[in-house]
Amino acid sequence: MRKKAGPLDIYKYLPKINCKKCGEKTCMAFSSQLIERKVELKDCPHLKRESFKALEEILAPAVREVVFGKPTVSVGGEKVLYRHELTYFNQTAIAIDIHDEMGKEELSKRIEFVNNFAHERIGETLTLQAIAIRNRSGDVEKFDKCVEETAKRTKKALILCSWNSESLDKALRIVGDKKPLVYAATKNTWKEVGELAVKYNCPVVAFADNDISELKSVVNALQRMGINDIVIDPGSHLDSCTLNNFVMLRRSATNEDKVLNRPILGIPAAVYLQSGDGLKEAMAASLMMAKYADLIILHNIEIWALLPNITLRQNLYTDPRRPVRVEAGLKEFGSPDENSPVLLTTNFALTYYTVASDIESAKVDCYLIVLDTNGIGVEAAVAGRQLSASRVKKVIDETGIEKKIRHKKMVIPGLAARISGELEQLSGWKVLIGPKDSSEIGRFIERER
């Protein structure tokens, strides 16, 4: 298993002069930020060439990062097998497929869907990253026209899918400058497709259906041609073999396999095309994402199938070391005035957005003080003293809420009831103990008026 580099492993290669030209106060701080990918080696102006090369090797992710499309989509680049060992960096990219036998209306509808899809959840806008264009007809001219039409209508990254190298060549003449992902090089077509990848400087997918040895030989052949940006597709079926292959490939990468250390492509759309069952496709997508797929291609665009998977993706790719949080401070809901109630909550994202949603649903005009608890929920924050009377008193002063209202009453969460007495003494405010469940806020405010 690849040894995880720590700050000291990085620090010994740095100049150790604390010049601050990299933007960090010390070289040790710079080494920590390198691990977090928040700075780059080139940011250190005093780094020697030998040290630069050594650090490049140390910091290289277990899974090679591949970038395709304009605007760019990054896939792979992961350092660990399990998220809790560090974190995952590049979310699974999701592409929606179209093909060259679709009617104009359906084609336009699917492209516009991908362009406009946006779902807000916990302060993050969830989107789709790419469009996969399939050469279903096998006809060079039809594929060419479909690619040209799609390129005019979208700014999303493109994946060109054809078993015919001639179709790919003609399509790349149109969109080669957009750096599409080229699908696919097989044991029979690796040379022709590899030459196209070299000619147009595009990343390529190596494919072998449920045969890891064959997949490895295709990747080896592409590497010998000087191609490094390779995505691997071991085949996609709704069965244990597919998932086992995904896991074996990722384990192999983290064990320093220099051939199969590539981003994994899963195609749940293949499950849909085989079965015609959108539910099976959605299930396959969730399983593939949970088992290390770095890029997936979907067919079904019904919201009931997409929403669970984009939510799952967001959950998988949150940083386990840092609770999801929102900006602390004073928030206004509706049109509050000097007589409006003042409520308190924490900046843990799930807590905040639940409370905010319940306030909006109840149509309550109010002020909401969001206390910085380092992204910890109410009950745990009270126990850990991130939510304490002294900290609430401090945020009352910092937000200037007393200048906006005529009263001095505050509603605190029911789970924070034990700080109410101390808070009244410190602040001089009357503290009302609100409901434990924010869905009761509307009724609580009505009763207190």
Backbone torsions as a table, in degrees:
resi	resn	phi	psi	omega
1	MET	NA	135.2	-179.4
2	ARG	-62.0	130.9	179.7
3	LYS	-74.7	131.9	179.7
4	LYS	-77.9	126.5	-178.8
5	ALA	-74.8	137.2	176.2
6	GLY	-108.4	172.7	-179.1
7	PRO	-55.4	-37.0	-179.0
8	LEU	-69.3	-32.7	176.9
9	ASP	-63.7	-33.2	179.4
10	ILE	-80.7	-42.3	-172.1
11	TYR	-57.8	-36.0	-175.1
12	LYS	-66.4	-16.8	177.6
13	TYR	-94.9	-9.2	-177.6
14	LEU	-83.7	161.2	-175.7
15	PRO	-69.0	-20.2	175.8
16	LYS	62.0	37.0	-179.6
17	ILE	-112.0	-6.1	176.6
18	ASN	51.2	49.0	-175.9
19	CYS	-76.6	-17.4	178.7
20	LYS	70.7	4.9	-178.9
21	LYS	-71.0	-18.3	177.9
22	CYS	-80.6	-10.4	-177.7
23	GLY	100.6	-7.8	177.3
24	GLU	-104.3	156.8	-176.1
25	LYS	-73.5	-31.8	-178.1
26	THR	-139.1	163.8	175.6
27	CYS	-66.3	-31.9	177.8
28	MET	-65.9	-41.0	177.1
29	ALA	-63.8	-38.2	178.0
30	PHE	-63.0	-40.2	179.6
31	SER	-63.9	-38.7	178.1
32	SER	-66.1	-39.9	-179.7
33	GLN	-70.3	-29.9	174.9
34	LEU	-62.5	-41.7	178.7
35	ILE	-63.6	-35.9	-179.8
36	GLU	-80.9	-3.3	-177.3
37	ARG	61.4	30.5	178.7
38	LYS	-95.2	-12.6	173.4
39	VAL	-135.5	170.0	179.0
40	GLU	-122.8	159.1	-179.5
41	LEU	-57.6	-36.6	-178.0
42	LYS	-65.7	-13.1	178.6
43	ASP	-72.6	-14.7	177.9
44	CYS	-94.8	110.4	-175.5
45	PRO	-75.4	-13.0	-175.0
46	HIS	-105.8	8.8	-176.8
47	LEU	-76.6	126.2	-179.3
48	LYS	-76.2	156.8	-175.5
49	ARG	-58.8	-43.2	-178.9
50	GLU	-63.4	-41.4	179.0
51	SER	-67.6	-37.9	179.1
52	PHE	-59.8	-47.0	-179.0
53	LYS	-65.3	-40.8	179.3
54	ALA	-64.0	-41.2	180.0
55	LEU	-71.0	-34.3	175.1
56	GLU	-57.4	-42.2	179.6
57	GLU	-67.7	-43.4	-178.8
58	ILE	-65.3	-41.1	-174.6
59	LEU	-86.7	-8.0	-179.6
60	ALA	-60.3	131.6	-179.9
61	PRO	-68.0	155.1	178.3
62	ALA	-61.1	-38.5	178.4
63	VAL	-104.8	122.0	-178.4
64	ARG	-60.3	137.6	177.3
65	GLU	-84.8	132.2	176.9
66	VAL	-119.2	132.3	-179.5
67	VAL	-116.0	129.4	176.8
68	PHE	-138.5	164.9	176.3
69	GLY	80.7	161.0	171.8
70	LYS	-139.8	106.9	6.5
71	PRO	-66.1	155.5	-169.9
72	THR	-75.5	148.2	172.3
73	VAL	-124.0	125.9	179.6
74	SER	-103.8	130.1	177.4
75	VAL	-128.1	152.0	-176.2
76	GLY	79.4	-147.4	178.6
77	GLY	76.9	14.9	-178.1
78	GLU	-87.4	148.3	-176.5
79	LYS	-102.8	-23.4	-170.7
80	VAL	-128.7	158.4	176.7
81	LEU	-78.1	-44.0	-177.5
82	TYR	-109.9	134.5	-174.9
83	ARG	-56.2	-38.5	-175.0
84	HIS	-69.3	-11.8	177.2
85	GLU	-70.9	-29.0	176.8
86	LEU	-155.6	-90.6	170.2
87	THR	-174.1	167.6	170.3
88	TYR	-96.7	149.1	-173.3
89	PHE	-108.2	-47.7	-175.6
90	ASN	-106.7	114.7	180.0
91	GLN	-59.4	149.7	173.4
92	THR	-56.0	122.2	177.3
93	ALA	-78.1	138.8	-179.3
94	ILE	-115.8	124.8	177.5
95	ALA	-114.9	148.2	174.8
96	ILE	-108.8	136.2	-176.4
97	ASP	-90.1	149.1	167.5
98	ILE	-133.8	169.6	176.6
99	HIS	-144.4	167.3	-171.3
100	ASP	-80.7	6.5	174.5
101	GLU	-110.1	6.9	177.0
102	MET	-74.3	145.4	173.2
103	GLY	-69.5	161.0	-177.1
104	LYS	-58.2	-39.6	-177.5
105	GLU	-66.1	-47.4	-179.3
106	GLU	-66.4	-41.3	179.2
107	LEU	-59.7	-47.7	-180.0
108	SER	-62.2	-41.2	-179.2
109	LYS	-62.1	-43.3	-177.1
110	ARG	-71.9	-38.3	177.9
111	ILE	-64.7	-45.0	179.4
112	GLU	-64.3	-35.2	177.9
113	PHE	-60.7	-46.5	179.8
114	VAL	-65.1	-42.6	-179.5
115	ASN	-59.3	-42.2	-170.3
116	ASN	-98.4	-7.3	-175.5
117	PHE	-65.3	125.0	176.8
118	ALA	-155.8	127.5	179.7
119	HIS	-128.6	123.4	-178.5
120	GLU	-87.5	125.4	178.0
121	ARG	-148.7	125.0	178.9
122	ILE	49.8	44.9	175.1
123	GLY	78.1	6.6	-179.8
124	GLU	-121.9	137.6	176.8
125	THR	-91.2	116.7	-177.1
126	LEU	-94.4	128.9	-175.4
127	THR	-131.7	176.3	173.4
128	LEU	-103.8	147.0	-168.6
129	GLN	-102.5	-25.3	-170.4
130	ALA	-153.3	166.7	172.7
131	ILE	-122.3	127.4	177.9
132	ALA	-100.3	120.7	-176.9
133	ILE	-102.4	116.3	-176.5
134	ARG	-97.9	137.8	175.9
135	ASN	-89.6	64.9	-175.5
136	ARG	-63.0	-34.9	-176.5
137	SER	-73.5	-25.5	-173.7
138	GLY	79.3	-1.6	-177.2
139	ASP	-90.7	130.2	-177.3
140	VAL	-63.6	-46.1	-175.3
141	GLU	-68.0	-41.1	179.0
142	LYS	-62.3	-43.6	-179.9
143	PHE	-64.2	-42.2	179.6
144	ASP	-57.6	-46.6	-179.6
145	LYS	-66.8	-39.3	-180.0
146	CYS	-64.5	-43.4	178.5
147	VAL	-63.0	-43.7	-179.6
148	GLU	-62.9	-43.8	179.8
149	GLU	-64.9	-42.0	-179.6
150	THR	-65.3	-43.1	-179.5
151	ALA	-60.9	-33.0	178.4
152	LYS	-70.8	-30.2	-170.2
153	ARG	-96.5	-10.6	-175.3
154	THR	-138.5	155.2	171.8
155	LYS	-110.2	7.4	177.9
156	LYS	-73.0	158.3	175.4
157	ALA	-63.7	151.6	-176.7
158	LEU	-116.0	145.4	171.0
159	ILE	-122.3	121.7	-179.8
160	LEU	-96.7	119.4	-173.4
161	CYS	-117.4	110.4	177.5
162	SER	-158.8	144.8	173.5
163	TRP	-86.0	-6.1	-176.0
164	ASN	-102.3	112.8	-177.7
165	SER	-65.0	-27.8	177.6
166	GLU	-66.2	-41.0	176.6
167	SER	-62.1	-43.4	-179.8
168	LEU	-64.1	-41.7	-179.4
169	ASP	-60.3	-47.1	-177.8
170	LYS	-67.3	-37.6	178.3
171	ALA	-66.5	-37.8	-179.4
172	LEU	-68.6	-24.2	174.9
173	ARG	-63.7	-27.3	-179.0
174	ILE	-88.3	-46.0	-171.2
175	VAL	-119.0	13.3	-179.7
176	GLY	-57.1	-31.8	179.9
177	ASP	-72.1	-13.3	178.5
178	LYS	-89.9	3.1	177.9
179	LYS	51.3	58.9	178.3
180	PRO	-72.2	161.7	172.3
181	LEU	-85.4	127.4	-174.2
182	VAL	-98.5	122.3	-178.5
183	TYR	-120.2	121.5	7.2
184	ALA	-151.1	154.2	172.8
185	ALA	-91.5	127.6	179.9
186	THR	-120.9	-177.9	179.4
187	LYS	-63.2	-21.6	-178.9
188	ASN	-97.2	-22.9	-172.5
189	THR	-120.7	7.1	-173.6
190	TRP	-56.9	-36.7	-176.9
191	LYS	-68.7	-49.0	-179.0
192	GLU	-64.2	-45.7	-178.7
193	VAL	-69.5	-37.6	177.1
194	GLY	-61.5	-40.9	178.2
195	GLU	-63.1	-36.5	176.7
196	LEU	-66.5	-41.3	179.2
197	ALA	-62.0	-39.4	178.2
198	VAL	-68.8	-45.7	-177.0
199	LYS	-60.2	-43.6	-175.7
200	TYR	-101.5	3.8	179.4
201	ASN	53.8	50.2	-179.0
202	CYS	-116.0	148.5	173.6
203	PRO	-70.7	157.3	-173.9
204	VAL	-135.2	151.7	176.4
205	VAL	-99.5	129.4	171.9
206	ALA	-96.6	131.2	-174.4
207	PHE	-126.4	136.0	168.1
208	ALA	-152.3	125.3	-173.4
209	ASP	-80.7	106.1	175.5
210	ASN	57.7	39.5	178.3
211	ASP	-145.6	93.8	-175.3
212	ILE	-65.6	-37.4	179.6
213	SER	-63.0	-43.4	178.1
214	GLU	-65.4	-40.7	178.6
215	LEU	-59.9	-42.8	-179.6
216	LYS	-63.9	-38.6	180.0
217	SER	-67.3	-36.4	177.2
218	VAL	-65.7	-44.4	178.8
219	VAL	-62.3	-43.2	178.0
220	ASN	-57.7	-43.7	-179.4
221	ALA	-62.8	-42.0	179.0
222	LEU	-66.5	-38.7	178.6
223	GLN	-62.5	-39.4	-180.0
224	ARG	-64.8	-22.0	176.4
225	MET	-83.5	-0.3	179.5
226	GLY	90.4	12.3	-179.6
227	ILE	-91.9	124.7	179.8
228	ASN	-111.2	-26.7	-178.6
229	ASP	-85.8	88.3	-174.7
230	ILE	-126.0	131.2	172.4
231	VAL	-105.9	144.7	-177.4
232	ILE	-112.8	137.3	177.2
233	ASP	-122.5	106.2	-179.2
234	PRO	-86.5	10.0	-176.4
235	GLY	98.4	146.8	-176.0
236	SER	-128.6	114.6	176.7
237	HIS	-141.5	156.8	177.8
238	LEU	-87.5	71.5	180.0
239	ASP	-152.7	172.2	-176.8
240	SER	-68.2	-28.7	-179.3
241	CYS	-60.8	-44.3	179.7
242	THR	-60.7	-48.3	-178.4
243	LEU	-66.1	-39.4	177.4
244	ASN	-61.5	-41.3	177.9
245	ASN	-62.5	-43.1	178.4
246	PHE	-58.8	-46.2	-178.1
247	VAL	-66.0	-43.7	179.3
248	MET	-60.7	-40.9	179.9
249	LEU	-64.9	-42.5	-179.5
250	ARG	-70.9	-38.8	175.7
251	ARG	-62.2	-41.1	178.7
252	SER	-60.3	-41.8	179.2
253	ALA	-63.3	-44.1	-178.9
254	THR	-72.9	-13.2	173.9
255	ASN	-96.6	20.8	172.3
256	GLU	69.4	34.8	170.2
257	ASP	-73.0	117.8	-175.1
258	LYS	-86.9	1.3	177.5
259	VAL	-105.3	-48.9	-175.5
260	LEU	-97.4	18.6	177.1
261	ASN	-84.1	61.8	-172.3
262	ARG	-124.1	156.5	172.8
263	PRO	-60.7	145.0	-177.5
264	ILE	-101.7	131.0	175.4
265	LEU	-100.6	126.0	172.0
266	GLY	-112.5	142.8	-177.8
267	ILE	-124.4	79.7	174.9
268	PRO	-57.9	-25.1	177.4
269	ALA	-57.1	-30.6	178.1
270	ALA	-64.6	-35.9	177.0
271	VAL	-64.9	-41.6	178.7
272	TYR	-63.8	-44.6	-177.4
273	LEU	-67.2	-29.2	178.6
274	GLN	-78.1	-36.7	-172.4
275	SER	-109.6	-23.4	-173.7
276	GLY	70.8	15.6	-174.0
277	ASP	-111.3	110.4	-179.7
278	GLY	-65.2	-32.0	179.5
279	LEU	-66.7	-42.3	178.2
280	LYS	-62.9	-38.1	177.9
281	GLU	-63.1	-45.4	180.0
282	ALA	-62.2	-39.7	177.4
283	MET	-64.3	-44.0	179.0
284	ALA	-61.3	-41.1	179.8
285	ALA	-61.2	-45.3	-178.7
286	SER	-65.4	-40.4	179.1
287	LEU	-66.2	-41.4	-179.7
288	MET	-66.0	-41.3	177.9
289	MET	-63.6	-41.2	179.5
290	ALA	-67.3	-23.1	-179.7
291	LYS	-110.9	41.5	163.2
292	TYR	83.8	11.8	174.5
293	ALA	-63.9	128.6	-180.0
294	ASP	-93.7	-17.2	-180.0
295	LEU	-151.4	133.6	175.9
296	ILE	-129.7	150.1	176.2
297	ILE	-115.8	124.3	-178.3
298	LEU	-112.9	154.9	175.2
299	HIS	-107.3	-47.8	-174.9
300	ASN	-71.9	126.1	179.6
301	ILE	-110.1	16.8	174.6
302	GLU	-67.0	138.9	-174.3
303	ILE	-64.0	-31.3	180.0
304	TRP	-65.9	-23.5	178.6
305	ALA	-90.0	-35.8	-177.3
306	LEU	-77.2	-43.2	-172.1
307	LEU	-58.4	-46.0	178.3
308	PRO	-60.2	-35.3	-175.9
309	ASN	-78.7	-35.4	176.5
310	ILE	-72.4	-28.8	175.0
311	THR	-69.2	-44.4	176.7
312	LEU	-58.7	-44.4	179.5
313	ARG	-58.5	-45.2	-180.0
314	GLN	-61.5	-41.0	-179.3
315	ASN	-67.1	-39.7	-179.6
316	LEU	-65.5	-32.5	-172.4
317	TYR	-103.9	15.2	168.2
318	THR	-75.7	152.8	-178.7
319	ASP	-79.7	115.4	-176.5
320	PRO	-67.6	-14.1	-179.2
321	ARG	-84.9	-14.4	-176.0
322	ARG	-133.8	119.0	176.5
323	PRO	-59.0	145.8	178.1
324	VAL	-70.4	125.2	-173.7
325	ARG	-132.6	163.8	175.1
326	VAL	-117.5	169.9	179.3
327	GLU	-69.9	131.6	178.4
328	ALA	-77.0	164.7	178.1
329	GLY	136.4	-165.4	-177.9
330	LEU	-98.3	125.6	179.0
331	LYS	-113.8	147.4	177.2
332	GLU	-114.8	135.8	177.5
333	PHE	-120.9	133.0	-177.1
334	GLY	69.8	-136.5	179.4
335	SER	-125.3	75.6	-176.6
336	PRO	-70.7	149.4	175.8
337	ASP	-127.3	-165.8	-174.3
338	GLU	-68.9	-13.6	179.4
339	ASN	-103.9	1.1	-175.6
340	SER	-72.7	150.2	-179.1
341	PRO	-69.9	155.7	177.0
342	VAL	-115.8	124.9	-179.2
343	LEU	-116.0	160.5	-178.9
344	LEU	-127.1	140.6	171.7
345	THR	-151.9	-178.9	179.6
346	THR	-101.1	173.4	-179.2
347	ASN	-97.6	17.3	169.0
348	PHE	-66.1	124.4	-169.5
349	ALA	-57.0	-44.9	-178.4
350	LEU	-63.3	-38.9	177.3
351	THR	-66.1	-49.4	-175.7
352	TYR	-59.7	-50.0	-175.0
353	TYR	-69.3	-29.0	174.8
354	THR	-67.7	-46.6	179.2
355	VAL	-62.7	-45.8	-179.2
356	ALA	-60.4	-43.1	179.7
357	SER	-63.2	-41.1	-179.5
358	ASP	-69.3	-35.5	176.7
359	ILE	-65.0	-44.6	-179.9
360	GLU	-65.7	-38.9	179.4
361	SER	-65.3	-36.5	-179.5
362	ALA	-81.3	-5.9	-179.7
363	LYS	55.3	47.7	179.5
364	VAL	-94.8	123.8	172.2
365	ASP	-83.6	115.2	-174.3
366	CYS	-159.1	170.8	169.9
367	TYR	-104.4	139.2	178.1
368	LEU	-123.6	117.1	175.3
369	ILE	-88.0	120.8	179.8
370	VAL	-103.1	110.8	-176.7
371	LEU	-86.6	136.2	177.6
372	ASP	-76.5	104.7	178.2
373	THR	-110.9	22.3	-176.1
374	ASN	62.3	32.1	176.5
375	GLY	75.9	25.2	-179.8
376	ILE	-104.3	141.6	-179.8
377	GLY	-67.9	170.0	-170.5
378	VAL	-56.9	-57.6	-172.5
379	GLU	-61.8	-45.5	179.4
380	ALA	-67.5	-35.3	-180.0
381	ALA	-67.8	-36.7	176.1
382	VAL	-64.2	-44.9	-178.9
383	ALA	-64.0	-36.8	-177.9
384	GLY	-92.1	3.8	178.2
385	ARG	67.6	15.6	169.7
386	GLN	-73.3	-25.3	174.1
387	LEU	-114.3	96.3	-177.3
388	SER	-132.1	165.2	-179.1
389	ALA	-60.7	-41.8	-177.8
390	SER	-65.6	-36.6	-179.4
391	ARG	-73.0	-34.8	177.0
392	VAL	-67.9	-41.3	177.3
393	LYS	-59.0	-41.5	-179.3
394	LYS	-63.9	-42.5	-178.1
395	VAL	-72.1	-28.4	173.7
396	ILE	-60.0	-45.4	-179.7
397	ASP	-67.6	-41.1	-175.4
398	GLU	-69.6	-35.0	-177.2
399	THR	-80.3	-17.6	-178.5
400	GLY	68.0	26.9	-177.3
401	ILE	-62.2	-29.8	-177.3
402	GLU	-65.5	-21.1	178.7
403	LYS	-81.6	-13.9	-175.7
404	LYS	-97.8	-14.3	-174.0
405	ILE	-129.9	162.1	179.0
406	ARG	-98.9	-16.0	-178.1
407	HIS	-106.5	172.8	175.2
408	LYS	-132.3	66.9	178.5
409	LYS	-124.5	138.5	179.2
410	MET	-134.7	137.2	176.0
411	VAL	-99.3	118.9	178.2
412	ILE	-105.9	158.1	-179.6
413	PRO	-61.0	145.8	179.0
414	GLY	-57.2	-32.5	-179.7
415	LEU	-74.0	-7.6	177.8
416	ALA	-107.9	20.2	-173.8
417	ALA	-55.8	-32.9	-172.7
418	ARG	-69.7	-13.9	178.2
419	ILE	-93.0	-0.8	-171.7
420	SER	-61.7	-45.6	-177.6
421	GLY	-63.6	-48.1	179.9
422	GLU	-63.3	-37.7	-179.2
423	LEU	-66.2	-39.6	177.9
424	GLU	-62.4	-40.6	-179.7
425	GLN	-66.7	-43.4	-176.9
426	LEU	-72.7	-39.2	-170.8
427	SER	-97.7	-24.9	-173.8
428	GLY	78.8	7.5	178.0
429	TRP	-91.4	154.0	169.8
430	LYS	-85.0	125.8	-176.1
431	VAL	-105.2	121.4	176.6
432	LEU	-101.2	130.6	179.7
433	ILE	-86.1	110.8	-175.9
434	GLY	-81.5	-174.0	-179.1
435	PRO	-71.5	155.6	175.0
436	LYS	-74.4	-28.4	-179.9
437	ASP	-108.3	122.2	-175.0
438	SER	-65.4	-14.4	177.6
439	SER	-66.4	-14.4	179.5
440	GLU	-93.3	1.6	-174.8
441	ILE	-59.0	-44.9	-178.3
442	GLY	-57.2	-50.1	-180.0
443	ARG	-65.7	-36.6	179.3
444	PHE	-62.6	-46.3	-179.7
445	ILE	-62.1	-40.2	179.1
446	GLU	-61.3	-42.6	-179.0
447	ARG	-66.2	-32.2	-174.9
448	GLU	-84.9	-10.6	-178.2
449	ARG	-75.7	NA	NA
